[in-house]
Amino acid sequence: QRWAFNVIPDNAPVIRFADEPKRAVNGALELTYEIEDDYGPTSAQALFGQADAQSPNARPLYDAPEMPLSLPRRGAENNAARTSRDLTEHPWAGSRVELTLEAADAAEQTALSETKTIVLPERPFANSLARALVEQRRILALDANRKAHVLALIDAITLRPEDTFENMSHYLGVMVARTRLRMAESDEALRDVADYLWAMALQIEDGALTDAERRLRQAQEALRQALENGASDEEIEQLMAELREAMREFM
């Protein structure tokens, strides 16, 4: 018996943007893209990096956001897929970032898309004090060495509390943040301060609605991801029930 074999190379995958990255109605980052591979990709993700020049000695407190990408369904037109994720709570939200898509196949070959520069969608705050706290949190999160600068900013907004604060409990909360920041020595303690600034901003902006709104957003995100990933009818029905309950609580 004789056999003849033809060896076919396994080409690396290709990934590219099918549309410009955009902010969805609920504030999530929405990406539309196409992935091609001989035998189908095994994973894909969005990679983020700071677009604006940082100090050579910058000490970021948080890693870049993580955003796994849904893979195209079998038979999808142009091998297109869409993923959206709410990153508005991440400390990088509101900053300019460089966004690149990465895909991998079973042979662990990877491919990168072109890089786009965008402003990472952030949660809008109507209250000027809440906006100021979020901005100070972002400055601290991107470079812990700017601790003294953030302290100076807090001193500026608390200089005349009677003109800045409508609710004096908010003034006390900001002063607690200042004390905690002044005493923070480790990165872990500084991250606690950054988290506290975010919680204070939400409290000032939303009051008692914060927890209910967060649960509603999480329920919406979970259902969206399940639909994109082809979840079973049973799982979708369960997530729909959770969304209805979260909406009832929010209302």
C-alpha positions in Angstrom: 0.0 0.0 0.0 1.1 3.5 -0.7 -0.2 6.8 0.7 0.5 10.4 -0.3 0.1 13.3 2.2 -0.2 17.0 1.6 0.8 19.2 4.5 -1.4 22.3 4.8 0.1 25.1 7.0 -2.1 26.4 9.8 -2.2 30.2 9.1 -2.4 32.7 11.9 -5.8 34.3 12.5 -6.8 37.7 11.3 -8.8 40.2 13.4 -10.0 43.7 12.4 -12.5 46.3 13.4 -15.7 46.2 11.4 -16.9 49.5 12.9 -15.6 52.3 15.0 -15.6 51.6 18.8 -18.5 53.4 20.3 -20.4 54.1 23.5 -23.6 52.2 23.9 -26.8 53.8 25.2 -26.1 52.4 28.7 -22.5 53.6 28.7 -20.9 50.3 27.8 -18.0 50.2 25.3 -19.3 48.4 22.2 -16.9 46.8 19.7 -17.8 45.3 16.4 -15.1 43.2 14.6 -14.3 40.4 12.3 -12.1 37.3 13.0 -10.9 34.9 10.3 -9.0 31.7 10.9 -8.5 28.4 9.0 -10.1 26.2 11.8 -11.8 28.9 13.9 -10.3 31.2 16.6 -10.2 29.9 20.2 -10.1 33.2 22.0 -10.0 37.0 21.5 -9.7 40.0 23.7 -9.4 43.8 23.7 -6.1 45.3 24.9 -5.8 48.7 26.4 -2.9 51.1 27.0 -2.7 54.7 28.1 -2.6 57.0 25.0 -1.4 60.1 26.8 2.3 60.3 27.8 2.8 59.2 31.4 5.7 60.2 33.7 8.7 57.8 33.3 8.3 57.2 37.1 4.6 56.8 37.1 3.2 54.2 39.5 -0.3 53.1 38.3 -2.4 51.5 41.0 -4.6 49.5 38.6 -4.0 47.2 35.7 -5.6 48.0 32.3 -9.3 46.9 31.9 -9.9 43.3 30.8 -12.4 42.7 28.0 -12.7 39.2 26.5 -14.4 39.2 23.1 -17.2 37.0 21.9 -16.2 34.8 19.0 -18.1 34.8 15.7 -20.9 32.3 15.4 -20.5 29.5 12.9 -21.8 30.8 9.6 -21.8 34.4 10.7 -21.7 36.8 7.8 -18.1 38.1 7.3 -17.1 36.3 10.5 -18.5 39.3 12.4 -19.1 39.5 16.1 -20.0 42.2 18.6 -19.1 42.6 22.3 -20.1 45.3 24.8 -18.9 45.7 28.3 -19.6 48.3 31.0 -16.2 49.7 32.0 -17.5 52.9 33.5 -16.5 51.9 37.0 -12.9 51.2 36.0 -10.4 53.9 37.2 -9.3 54.4 33.6 -12.8 55.4 32.4 -12.7 58.9 31.0 -9.0 58.7 30.0 -7.7 58.4 26.4 -6.6 54.9 25.7 -5.1 53.0 22.8 -7.3 50.0 21.9 -6.1 46.9 20.0 -7.9 43.7 19.3 -6.1 40.3 19.7 -7.2 36.9 18.5 -5.6 33.5 19.0 -6.1 30.0 17.5 -5.6 26.5 18.7 -1.9 26.5 17.7 -1.4 29.5 20.0 -0.8 31.8 17.0 -2.0 35.4 17.7 -2.9 38.3 15.6 -3.4 42.0 16.3 -5.8 44.5 14.7 -4.9 48.1 14.0 -4.7 50.3 17.1 -7.4 53.0 17.7 -7.3 55.8 20.1 -10.5 56.5 22.0 -11.8 58.0 25.2 -12.9 55.1 27.4 -16.6 55.6 28.1 -17.2 57.0 31.6 -20.3 57.4 33.7 -21.7 60.9 33.4 -22.0 62.9 36.6 -24.4 65.9 36.8 -23.1 67.0 40.2 -19.9 69.0 40.0 -18.5 67.8 43.3 -19.0 64.2 42.3 -17.2 64.9 39.0 -14.3 66.4 40.9 -14.0 63.4 43.1 -14.0 61.0 40.1 -11.3 63.1 38.4 -9.1 63.0 41.5 -9.6 59.2 41.8 -8.5 58.9 38.1 -5.4 61.0 38.7 -4.4 58.9 41.8 -5.2 55.6 40.0 -3.0 56.4 37.0 0.0 57.6 39.1 0.2 57.0 42.9 3.2 59.4 42.9 0.7 62.3 42.4 -0.7 61.8 45.9 0.4 65.3 47.0 -1.4 66.8 43.9 -4.7 65.0 44.8 -4.4 66.2 48.4 -4.0 69.8 47.1 -7.1 69.4 44.9 -9.1 68.1 47.9 -7.9 71.1 49.9 -9.1 73.4 47.2 -12.6 72.1 47.0 -12.9 72.0 50.8 -11.5 75.5 51.4 -14.9 77.1 51.7 -17.3 74.3 52.4 -20.3 76.6 52.9 -20.0 77.6 49.2 -19.2 74.1 47.9 -21.3 71.7 49.8 -25.1 71.6 50.0 -25.0 68.6 52.3 -22.4 68.8 55.1 -22.3 65.1 55.5 -20.7 65.1 52.0 -18.1 67.5 53.3 -17.3 65.2 56.2 -17.1 62.3 53.8 -14.6 64.1 51.6 -12.5 65.1 54.7 -12.4 61.4 55.7 -11.1 60.7 52.2 -8.4 63.4 52.7 -7.3 61.9 56.0 -7.2 58.4 54.7 -5.2 59.6 51.6 -2.7 61.5 53.8 -2.1 58.5 56.0 -2.0 55.9 53.1 1.6 54.6 52.6 1.1 51.4 50.6 -0.5 50.8 47.1 -3.2 48.7 48.8 -4.1 51.6 51.1 -4.1 54.0 48.1 -6.4 51.7 46.2 -8.8 51.7 49.2 -8.8 55.5 49.0 -9.5 55.5 45.3 -12.4 53.1 45.8 -13.7 55.3 48.6 -13.6 58.4 46.4 -15.7 56.5 43.8 -18.2 55.4 46.5 -18.5 59.0 47.7 -19.1 60.3 44.1 -21.9 57.8 43.7 -23.4 58.7 47.0 -23.3 62.4 46.2 -24.7 61.9 42.7 -27.4 59.2 43.3 -28.0 58.9 47.1 -29.9 55.8 47.9 -30.4 54.7 44.3 -26.7 53.7 43.9 -27.1 50.0 44.9 -30.3 49.5 42.9 -28.8 51.1 39.8 -25.7 49.0 40.1 -27.7 45.8 40.3 -29.8 46.8 37.3 -26.7 47.5 35.2 -25.2 44.2 36.2 -28.4 42.4 35.3 -28.4 44.1 31.9 -24.8 43.3 31.2 -25.2 39.6 32.2 -28.2 39.2 29.9 -26.4 40.9 27.0 -23.4 38.7 27.3 -25.6 35.6 27.5 -27.4 36.6 24.3 -24.1 37.3 22.5 -22.6 34.0 23.6 -25.6 31.9 22.5 -26.7 30.8 26.0 -29.5 28.3 26.5 -33.2 29.3 26.7 -33.2 28.3 30.3 -30.3 30.5 31.2 -31.7 33.4 29.3 -35.1 33.0 31.1 -33.3 33.0 34.4 -31.4 36.2 33.5 -34.6 37.8 32.3 -36.1 37.1 35.7 -33.2 38.7 37.5 -33.4 41.7 35.2 -37.1 42.1 35.9 -36.4 41.9 39.7 -33.6 44.5 39.4 -35.9 46.8 37.4 -38.6 46.4 40.1 -36.2 47.3 42.8 -34.8 50.2 40.9 -38.3 51.7 40.2 
